[in-house]
Amino acid sequence: MSGAQGAPPMTGQDKFLEQVTALLPALRAFGRSLCGDPARADDLVQDTVLKAWTNREQFQTGSNLKAWLFTILRNCYYSELRHRKFEIEDPDGICASQMAIAPDHDAKLHLRDLNRALQELPVDQREALVLVCATGLSYEEAADVCQVAVGTIKSRIARARDRLVELLGEDATQVTGTLPAVNSLGESNIGNERRSGVS
């Protein structure tokens, strides 16, 4: 007979850590959509989790933890760009091709096409599209993350969708009708970086 009486009740810190841990895949994917480098994205996630834990008292219970963490990650990324003045350039698509998913059936072909098309979008449009259409944030939450007006986010997404339709041609309805999950979009590589948010 086991002497276990069940697990002790979770503390507030335990619950916070559990919720953050559950969002790690989404954080990694968003990090990759920003920098295009899995190792660098993991570093961003590590920095994000550390800052979130250090500042956990600032998180308002009941608000969107995902949006809060995405804001921290985005700020870490752009802060790093400011300090290092480093940009990822992939003019020949070499990096993007290395991260593309092997086209062994139609769904993966569509994903590959979408990933390539995403590289043609300005980073602000791609970022808005990923935040709302792939991660499930509302327009308002995405606007908070990007520190812009809600109308700006809607405009960026509309222009991004129009541009994807132009780039994908007759395959656009198959590819853009339902955007893939964030873990798939997270493989997209960023080209020219834009101005930063607050660190």
C-alpha positions in Angstrom: 0.0 0.0 0.0 1.4 3.4 -1.0 1.9 6.0 1.6 1.3 8.8 -0.9 -1.5 11.1 0.0 -1.5 13.0 -3.3 0.6 15.8 -4.5 0.7 19.0 -2.4 -1.3 21.9 -3.6 0.4 24.1 -6.2 1.7 27.5 -5.1 1.2 30.6 -7.2 4.8 30.3 -8.4 4.3 26.7 -9.4 1.3 27.5 -11.4 3.1 30.4 -13.1 6.0 28.2 -14.0 3.7 25.5 -15.3 1.9 28.0 -17.6 5.2 29.4 -18.9 6.5 25.9 -19.6 3.3 25.0 -21.6 4.0 28.0 -23.8 7.7 27.2 -24.6 6.9 25.6 -28.0 5.0 28.8 -29.1 7.8 31.0 -27.8 10.4 29.0 -29.7 8.3 29.2 -32.8 7.8 33.0 -32.5 11.5 33.4 -31.8 12.3 31.5 -35.0 9.9 33.6 -37.0 11.8 36.6 -35.9 15.4 35.5 -36.3 15.3 32.4 -38.4 18.0 30.6 -36.3 16.8 27.8 -34.0 19.8 28.1 -31.7 19.4 31.9 -31.4 15.7 31.5 -30.9 16.4 29.1 -28.0 18.6 31.8 -26.5 15.8 34.3 -26.8 13.4 31.9 -25.2 15.8 31.4 -22.3 16.3 35.1 -21.8 12.5 35.6 -22.0 11.7 32.9 -19.4 14.4 34.4 -17.1 13.0 37.9 -17.4 9.5 36.6 -17.0 10.4 34.8 -13.8 12.3 37.7 -12.4 9.4 40.1 -13.1 6.6 37.6 -12.4 5.1 40.0 -9.8 4.4 42.4 -12.7 2.2 39.9 -14.5 -1.5 40.7 -13.9 -3.4 37.5 -13.0 -6.2 36.9 -15.5 -4.5 38.7 -18.4 -3.0 36.9 -21.4 0.3 35.3 -20.4 1.1 34.3 -24.0 0.9 38.0 -25.1 3.0 39.1 -22.1 5.7 36.5 -22.9 5.7 37.3 -26.6 6.2 41.0 -25.7 9.2 40.2 -23.6 10.7 37.9 -26.3 10.1 40.5 -29.0 11.8 43.2 -26.8 14.7 40.9 -26.1 15.2 40.3 -29.8 15.1 43.9 -30.8 17.2 44.9 -27.9 19.8 42.4 -29.0 19.7 43.9 -32.5 20.3 47.4 -31.1 23.3 46.2 -29.0 24.9 43.9 -31.6 23.8 45.8 -34.7 23.4 42.4 -36.3 21.1 41.5 -39.1 20.5 38.1 -40.7 20.7 38.3 -44.5 19.7 35.4 -46.7 19.7 36.9 -50.2 20.1 33.5 -51.9 17.5 31.8 -49.7 20.2 29.3 -48.5 19.2 29.5 -44.8 15.5 29.3 -45.7 16.0 26.3 -47.9 17.8 24.5 -45.1 14.9 25.0 -42.8 12.2 24.1 -45.3 10.2 21.0 -44.7 10.8 18.2 -47.1 7.9 18.1 -49.7 6.9 14.5 -49.4 3.2 15.2 -49.8 0.8 18.1 -50.8 0.5 19.6 -47.3 4.3 19.9 -47.0 4.5 21.3 -50.5 2.0 24.0 -49.5 3.9 24.7 -46.3 7.2 25.0 -48.2 5.5 27.4 -50.6 4.1 29.4 -47.7 7.4 29.6 -46.0 9.1 30.9 -49.1 6.3 33.5 -49.7 6.6 34.7 -46.1 10.2 35.6 -46.8 9.0 38.1 -49.3 6.9 40.0 -46.8 8.2 43.0 -44.9 9.0 41.9 -41.3 6.2 44.0 -39.8 3.6 42.3 -41.9 5.0 38.9 -41.3 5.2 39.5 -37.6 1.5 40.6 -37.5 0.4 37.7 -39.5 2.2 35.2 -37.3 1.0 36.7 -34.1 -2.7 36.8 -35.1 -3.1 34.0 -37.6 -0.7 31.4 -36.3 -0.5 32.0 -32.5 -4.1 33.0 -32.0 -3.6 36.4 -30.4 -6.4 38.9 -30.9 -5.8 42.0 -32.9 -5.7 44.0 -29.6 -3.1 41.6 -28.0 -0.9 41.7 -31.1 -1.1 45.4 -31.2 0.1 45.5 -27.6 2.9 43.1 -28.4 4.1 45.2 -31.4 3.3 48.5 -29.6 1.2 49.9 -32.4 -2.5 50.7 -32.9 -5.0 47.9 -33.6 -5.8 49.5 -37.0 -2.1 49.2 -37.9 -2.1 45.4 -37.1 -5.3 44.9 -39.2 -3.7 46.9 -42.0 -0.5 44.9 -41.9 -2.4 41.6 -41.9 -4.6 42.7 -44.8 -1.6 43.7 -46.9 0.3 40.5 -45.9 -2.6 38.4 -47.1 -2.9 40.3 -50.3 0.8 39.9 -51.0 0.7 36.2 -50.2 -2.1 35.8 -52.7 0.0 37.6 -55.3 3.0 35.5 -54.6 1.2 32.1 -54.4 -1.0 32.7 -57.4 -3.6 30.0 -58.0 -2.4 28.0 -55.0 -3.2 30.9 -52.6 -6.6 29.6 -51.5 -5.1 26.2 -50.6 -2.2 27.7 -48.7 -3.6 30.7 -47.0 -7.1 29.5 -46.4 -6.0 28.0 -43.1 -2.5 29.1 -41.9 -0.4 26.3 -40.4 0.2 26.0 -36.7 2.8 28.3 -35.1 5.4 25.5 -34.8 5.4 25.3 -38.6 5.4 29.0 -39.3 8.2 29.3 -36.7 10.6 27.9 -39.2 10.3 31.0 -41.4 13.5 33.0 -41.7 13.6 36.8 -41.2 15.2 38.9 -43.8 15.6 42.7 -43.1 15.0 43.6 -39.5 12.9 46.6 -38.5 13.1 49.0 -35.6 12.9 47.7 -32.1 10.3 47.8 -29.3 11.1 48.6 -25.7 13.5 46.3 -23.9 
